Amino acid sequence: MHFCWSLAIVVLCLPVLAQTRPSNKKVIEFGWDMPDTAFMRQHIAEMEKRPFDGCVFRVMYRKSDGRIGSLMSEAWGREKLTEAQLAPAIDDLKHTHSDRLTDNFLRLNVQPGDVDWFDVFSAVVNNARLAAKVAREGNCAGILFDTEMYSAQLWTYASQRDAKTKSFDAYAAQVRTRGREFMTALQTEFPNIKVFLTYGYSLPLVEGAKDASKLPQIHYGLLPAFLDGMLDVANDKTKIIDGFEISYGWKQDSEFDDGVKMMRKGALPLVANPDKYAHFLSSGFGLWLDRDWQKLGWNTKDVSKNYFPPEVFENSLRSALRHSDEYVWIYTQKVRWWNLQNLPPAYLKAIEDAKRE
């Protein structure tokens, strides 16, 4: 979750009309203080005091040798998890009742990513199905599918095991097949699932792929093929949300307007089925509250020195909510929401005020 983009975007200077934010707009918490299901079960009353409509959480489980494993970072590999291993997490979620945190998402990374696209993919499919089962039985909104390559470079064609003997088109076709299998597994357990992407088609677009011919040279060049596969089998009850992490540091209303255009129109040359894309896409945005704190600092005493002072963050969140179809997520590293560590109260008020519009 560390990309920083300098985007040259044509800005259309249009007047902003006063609007009332529809009630379906929601703010999701997602950061380094990500809770697991046991924490949520124990602390849900305190979590409800924060100005969020949901959070991204992780599922922990016990391995056969007694060690603790993480579904989030171990599902995309060769080991098949079992329903019994994930049963305690489902039990936690069933005993976590909240009228406020209604839209929670189970995080699923593409880790460890040690499976080539042409290898047996049954473990990934199995684990995706079980993740969807946990989310459905735990009354969650869906899956937060983090497409960032933290480990293996699975979206980069040049990094593939057989890149010297198999063409980009061959890999793209296989990746698309895997996308179908992944989406089918999710929908088998959770027919009306919401799949919340950190990055969608717009990421390879801003990397330089103005059309599909450039994808073999792009870092995330195989990602569109996987998303094409997901769209191929998406049912009418499914929703695919582009979380658009590209917007992490945006402050201007015009930037969010252009972000929607990028998702809706700019990315179309990379999409195999534009009609299905238009039908299933839900445009979202991400904001990094303590943005680049390791370089820029995070000042809890003089908040005017932060990249996002409270009033600036409020305006950014208001713009993000105005332009999103449903979701905006707030990412943090230094800030700890649940125990209020490194969190000046002015930011809580900023979020509440932005949501009230």
C-alpha positions as CSV (number, residue, x, y, z in Angstrom):
1,M,0.0,0.0,0.0
2,H,2.8,2.4,-0.7
3,F,2.5,3.6,-4.3
4,C,2.9,7.3,-4.9
5,W,1.8,8.5,-8.4
6,S,2.4,11.8,-10.1
7,L,-0.5,12.0,-12.5
8,A,-0.8,14.4,-15.3
9,I,-4.6,14.7,-15.5
10,V,-6.6,17.2,-17.5
11,V,-8.7,19.1,-15.1
12,L,-12.1,20.3,-16.1
13,C,-13.0,23.4,-14.1
14,L,-16.7,23.0,-13.4
15,P,-18.7,24.6,-10.7
16,V,-19.4,22.4,-7.7
17,L,-23.1,22.4,-6.7
18,A,-24.3,22.0,-3.2
19,Q,-25.2,18.3,-2.7
20,T,-26.6,16.1,0.0
21,R,-24.6,12.9,0.3
22,P,-26.9,9.9,-0.3
23,S,-27.2,7.5,2.7
24,N,-25.6,4.7,0.7
25,K,-22.2,6.3,0.9
26,K,-19.9,4.7,3.4
27,V,-16.5,5.2,4.9
28,I,-14.3,2.1,5.6
29,E,-11.3,1.9,7.9
30,F,-8.3,0.0,6.6
31,G,-4.8,0.3,8.0
32,W,-1.9,-1.1,10.0
33,D,-4.2,-1.4,13.1
34,M,-6.4,-3.9,11.1
35,P,-8.3,-6.0,13.7
36,D,-8.7,-9.8,13.6
37,T,-12.0,-11.5,14.3
38,A,-11.2,-12.1,18.0
39,F,-10.4,-8.4,18.5
40,M,-13.7,-7.4,16.9
41,R,-15.7,-9.8,19.0
42,Q,-14.1,-8.4,22.2
43,H,-14.0,-4.7,21.3
44,I,-16.9,-4.1,19.0
45,A,-18.6,-1.7,21.4
46,E,-15.6,0.6,21.4
47,M,-15.1,0.2,17.6
48,E,-18.6,1.5,17.1
49,K,-17.7,4.8,18.6
50,R,-15.4,5.6,15.7
51,P,-16.9,7.4,12.6
52,F,-16.9,4.4,10.3
53,D,-19.4,2.2,8.5
54,G,-17.2,-0.8,8.4
55,C,-13.6,-2.0,8.5
56,V,-11.2,-4.3,6.8
57,F,-10.3,-7.2,9.1
58,R,-8.0,-10.3,9.0
59,V,-8.7,-13.9,9.8
60,M,-6.2,-15.9,11.8
61,Y,-6.3,-19.7,12.1
62,R,-4.4,-22.5,13.8
63,K,-2.2,-24.7,11.7
64,S,-1.9,-28.5,12.1
65,D,1.4,-28.0,13.9
66,G,-0.1,-25.6,16.4
67,R,1.3,-22.4,14.9
68,I,-0.9,-19.4,14.1
69,G,-1.5,-18.7,10.4
70,S,-3.1,-15.8,8.5
71,L,-5.7,-16.4,5.8
72,M,-4.9,-12.9,4.5
73,S,-1.2,-13.7,3.6
74,E,-1.3,-17.4,3.1
75,A,-4.3,-18.2,0.9
76,W,-2.6,-17.5,-2.5
77,G,-0.3,-20.5,-2.3
78,R,-0.1,-24.3,-2.4
79,E,-1.6,-25.2,1.0
80,K,-5.3,-25.9,1.2
81,L,-7.0,-24.6,4.3
82,T,-10.0,-26.4,5.9
83,E,-13.4,-25.3,7.1
84,A,-12.5,-26.6,10.6
85,Q,-9.5,-24.2,10.7
86,L,-11.6,-21.2,9.9
87,A,-14.6,-22.2,12.1
88,P,-13.4,-20.1,15.1
89,A,-13.3,-17.0,13.0
90,I,-16.8,-17.6,11.8
91,D,-17.9,-18.0,15.4
92,D,-16.2,-14.7,16.3
93,L,-18.0,-12.9,13.6
94,K,-21.4,-14.4,14.4
95,H,-21.0,-13.1,18.0
96,T,-19.9,-9.7,16.8
97,H,-23.1,-7.6,16.5
98,S,-23.0,-4.0,15.3
99,D,-25.7,-1.6,14.0
100,R,-23.0,0.8,12.9
101,L,-20.2,-1.3,11.4
102,T,-22.4,-2.9,8.8
103,D,-20.0,-3.1,5.9
104,N,-16.9,-5.1,7.0
105,F,-14.6,-6.7,4.5
106,L,-12.3,-9.8,4.9
107,R,-8.9,-9.1,3.6
108,L,-7.3,-11.4,1.0
109,N,-3.9,-10.8,-0.4
110,V,-2.1,-12.4,-3.4
111,Q,0.4,-13.9,-1.0
112,P,2.6,-15.9,-0.8
113,G,2.1,-16.0,-4.6
114,D,4.4,-19.0,-5.1
115,V,2.1,-20.6,-7.6
116,D,2.7,-20.1,-11.3
117,W,-0.4,-19.4,-13.4
118,F,0.1,-22.7,-15.2
119,D,0.5,-24.7,-12.0
120,V,-2.3,-26.6,-10.2
121,F,-4.4,-23.8,-8.8
122,S,-6.8,-25.8,-6.6
123,A,-5.4,-24.5,-3.3
124,V,-6.0,-20.9,-4.3
125,V,-9.5,-21.7,-5.5
126,N,-10.3,-23.7,-2.3
127,N,-9.0,-20.9,0.0
128,A,-10.9,-18.2,-1.9
129,R,-14.1,-20.2,-1.5
130,L,-13.5,-20.6,2.2
131,A,-12.8,-16.9,2.6
132,A,-16.1,-16.1,1.0
133,K,-17.8,-18.6,3.3
134,V,-16.3,-16.8,6.3
135,A,-17.5,-13.5,5.0
136,R,-21.0,-14.7,4.2
137,E,-21.6,-16.6,7.4
138,G,-20.0,-13.7,9.4
139,N,-22.5,-11.2,7.9
140,C,-19.8,-9.2,6.1
141,A,-20.2,-7.1,2.9
142,G,-17.5,-9.1,1.1
143,I,-13.9,-9.5,0.4
144,L,-11.2,-6.9,0.3
145,F,-9.0,-8.3,-2.5
146,D,-5.6,-6.6,-2.2
147,T,-4.0,-6.9,-5.6
148,E,-0.7,-5.3,-4.6
149,M,2.4,-7.5,-5.2
150,Y,3.9,-7.7,-1.7
151,S,5.7,-11.0,-2.4
152,A,5.9,-12.6,-5.9
153,Q,5.6,-10.5,-9.0
154,L,2.6,-12.4,-10.2
155,W,1.2,-9.6,-12.4
156,T,4.5,-8.9,-14.2
157,Y,4.9,-10.9,-17.4
158,A,8.7,-10.7,-17.5
159,S,8.8,-12.3,-14.0
160,Q,6.8,-15.3,-14.8
161,R,8.5,-18.7,-14.6
162,D,8.0,-19.6,-18.3
163,A,8.1,-16.1,-19.8
164,K,11.0,-17.2,-22.1
165,T,8.9,-20.1,-23.6
166,K,5.3,-18.8,-23.3
167,S,4.1,-15.6,-24.9
168,F,2.3,-12.8,-23.1
169,D,-0.9,-13.7,-24.8
170,A,-0.6,-17.3,-23.6
171,Y,-0.1,-16.1,-20.0
172,A,-2.9,-13.6,-20.3
173,A,-5.3,-16.3,-21.4
174,Q,-4.3,-18.5,-18.5
175,V,-4.6,-15.6,-16.0
176,R,-8.0,-14.9,-17.3
177,T,-9.0,-18.5,-16.8
178,R,-7.7,-18.2,-13.2
179,G,-9.8,-15.1,-12.7
180,R,-12.9,-17.0,-13.7
181,E,-12.0,-19.8,-11.3
182,F,-11.4,-17.3,-8.5
183,M,-14.6,-15.4,-9.0
184,T,-16.6,-18.6,-9.3
185,A,-15.2,-19.8,-6.0
186,L,-16.2,-16.6,-4.3
187,Q,-19.7,-16.6,-5.7
188,T,-20.3,-20.3,-5.0
189,E,-20.2,-19.5,-1.3
190,F,-21.4,-15.8,-1.4
191,P,-23.7,-15.2,-4.4
192,N,-24.1,-11.5,-3.7
193,I,-20.6,-10.8,-2.7
194,K,-18.9,-7.4,-3.0
195,V,-15.2,-7.7,-4.1
196,F,-13.4,-4.6,-3.0
197,L,-10.2,-4.1,-5.1
198,T,-7.3,-1.9,-3.9
199,Y,-6.3,-1.5,-7.6
200,G,-8.3,-2.2,-10.7
201,Y,-7.7,-1.6,-14.4
202,S,-6.6,2.0,-13.7
203,L,-3.3,0.9,-12.2
204,P,-1.7,-0.4,-15.4
205,L,-3.2,2.6,-17.1
206,V,-1.3,5.1,-15.0
207,E,1.8,2.9,-15.3
208,G,1.7,3.7,-19.0
209,A,-0.5,1.1,-20.7
210,K,-2.7,3.4,-22.8
211,D,-3.8,0.3,-24.7
212,A,-3.5,-3.4,-24.4
213,S,-0.4,-3.6,-26.6
214,K,1.6,-2.0,-23.8
215,L,0.7,-4.5,-21.1
216,P,3.6,-7.0,-21.7
217,Q,6.0,-4.2,-20.5
218,I,3.9,-3.0,-17.6
219,H,4.6,-4.0,-14.0
220,Y,0.9,-4.9,-13.4
221,G,0.4,-5.9,-17.1
222,L,-1.4,-9.2,-16.2
223,L,-3.9,-7.7,-13.8
224,P,-6.4,-6.7,-16.5
225,A,-6.6,-10.3,-17.7
226,F,-7.5,-11.6,-14.2
227,L,-10.1,-8.9,-13.8
228,D,-11.5,-9.8,-17.3
229,G,-11.9,-13.4,-16.0
230,M,-13.7,-12.2,-12.9
231,L,-16.1,-10.2,-15.0
232,D,-16.6,-13.1,-17.4
233,V,-18.5,-15.1,-14.7
234,A,-19.8,-12.3,-12.4
235,N,-23.4,-12.8,-11.6
236,D,-26.0,-10.1,-11.5
237,K,-25.9,-9.9,-7.7
238,T,-22.1,-9.3,-7.5
239,K,-20.5,-5.9,-7.2
240,I,-16.8,-5.2,-8.0
241,I,-15.5,-2.1,-6.4
242,D,-12.4,-0.3,-7.7
243,G,-11.0,1.1,-4.4
244,F,-8.6,3.3,-6.5
245,E,-5.7,3.5,-4.2
246,I,-4.2,6.0,-6.7
247,S,-6.2,8.8,-4.9
248,Y,-4.3,8.4,-1.6
249,G,-3.1,12.0,-1.5
250,W,-5.7,13.9,-3.5
251,K,-7.0,17.2,-2.1
252,Q,-8.9,18.8,-5.0
253,D,-12.5,18.1,-6.0
254,S,-11.5,18.1,-9.6
255,E,-9.0,15.2,-9.0
256,F,-11.8,12.9,-7.8
257,D,-13.9,13.9,-10.8
258,D,-11.1,13.0,-13.1
259,G,-10.6,9.7,-11.1
260,V,-14.1,8.7,-12.0
261,K,-13.5,9.4,-15.6
262,M,-10.3,7.4,-15.5
263,M,-12.1,4.4,-14.0
264,R,-15.2,4.7,-16.2
265,K,-13.6,5.7,-19.6
266,G,-9.9,6.0,-19.4
267,A,-9.4,2.3,-18.5
268,L,-11.7,1.0,-21.2
269,P,-8.9,0.2,-23.7
270,L,-7.6,-2.4,-21.2
271,V,-11.0,-4.0,-20.6
272,A,-12.1,-7.1,-22.6
273,N,-15.8,-6.6,-22.0
274,P,-16.7,-2.9,-21.6
275,D,-20.4,-3.6,-21.2
276,K,-19.9,-6.0,-18.3
277,Y,-17.4,-3.6,-16.8
278,A,-19.8,-0.7,-16.9
279,H,-22.5,-2.9,-15.3
280,F,-20.5,-4.3,-12.4
281,L,-18.0,-1.4,-11.6
282,S,-18.5,0.6,-8.5
283,S,-16.2,3.6,-8.3
284,G,-14.5,4.1,-4.9
285,F,-11.5,6.1,-3.5
286,G,-8.8,5.6,-0.9
287,L,-7.3,8.4,1.3
288,W,-4.1,8.0,3.3
289,L,-4.6,10.1,6.3
290,D,-1.0,10.0,7.7
291,R,0.4,10.1,4.2
292,D,4.1,9.4,3.9
293,W,4.6,10.0,7.6
294,Q,8.1,8.4,7.5
295,K,9.2,11.2,5.2
296,L,6.8,14.0,6.0
297,G,6.2,13.3,9.7
298,W,3.0,13.0,11.6
299,N,2.4,15.7,14.1
300,T,-0.2,15.1,16.8
301,K,0.4,18.5,18.5
302,D,0.5,20.9,15.5
303,V,-1.8,19.2,13.0
304,S,-1.2,22.1,10.5
305,K,2.1,20.5,9.7
306,N,0.6,17.3,8.5
307,Y,0.1,16.5,4.8
308,F,-3.6,16.4,5.6
309,P,-4.5,19.0,8.2
310,P,-8.0,18.2,9.6
311,E,-9.9,20.8,7.5
312,V,-8.0,19.7,4.3
313,F,-8.8,16.0,5.0
314,E,-12.4,16.8,5.7
315,N,-12.7,18.5,2.3
316,S,-10.9,15.6,0.5
317,L,-13.2,13.1,2.2
318,R,-16.2,15.1,1.3
319,S,-15.1,15.2,-2.4
320,A,-14.3,11.5,-2.4
321,L,-17.7,10.7,-1.0
322,R,-19.4,13.0,-3.5
323,H,-17.8,11.3,-6.4
324,S,-17.8,7.7,-5.3
325,D,-20.6,5.3,-6.1
326,E,-20.6,3.9,-2.5
327,Y,-17.3,3.5,-0.7
328,V,-14.4,5.5,0.4
329,W,-11.7,3.9,2.6
330,I,-9.3,5.6,4.9
331,Y,-5.8,4.1,5.2
332,T,-3.4,4.8,8.1
333,Q,-0.1,3.5,9.4
334,K,0.9,5.7,12.3
335,V,-2.7,6.3,13.5
336,R,-4.4,3.6,15.7
337,W,-8.2,4.2,15.5
338,W,-9.4,1.7,18.1
339,N,-7.3,2.9,21.0
340,L,-7.0,6.5,19.7
341,Q,-3.2,6.3,19.6
342,N,-1.5,9.1,17.5
343,L,-5.0,10.4,16.6
344,P,-5.8,14.1,17.3
345,P,-9.5,14.4,18.0
346,A,-9.9,17.0,15.2
347,Y,-9.6,14.2,12.7
348,L,-12.6,12.3,14.2
349,K,-14.6,15.5,13.9
350,A,-13.4,16.0,10.3
351,I,-14.7,12.6,9.3
352,E,-18.0,13.1,11.0
353,D,-18.5,16.5,9.4
354,A,-17.6,15.2,5.9
355,K,-20.1,12.4,6.3
356,R,-22.9,14.7,7.4
357,E,-22.9,16.6,4.1
